[in-house]
């Protein structure tokens, strides 16, 4: 089996409200392949799907790889979102945040070129 790509799926209580929040975080609206799903694809591959699933909301986690974690931290502050734990070493910087439903988002900036492929 050869895996070509991956798509993160995140359960939320209200897909319309969450789609607006994620659009602000990600800088663009996603698209709706079906009424209960909003999704985004990213330039270097992969994607994110936010779907209506109140019974699972708040129990999901995923990572976003970014090129400028400080810009993301500023964006989060402008959104009124308080980041959680921040870490940094010679290979990667990370910060943790939760969406309005309590899903965990790890945001990471690779400092080691071997990680940023």
ABEGO torsion letter per residue (X at the ends): XBBABBBBBBBBABAAAAAAAAAAAAGBBBBBABAABBBBBBAAEEBBBBBBBAAABGABBBBBBBABAAAAAAAAAAAGBBBBBBBBBAABBBBBBBBAAGBBBBBBBBABAAABX
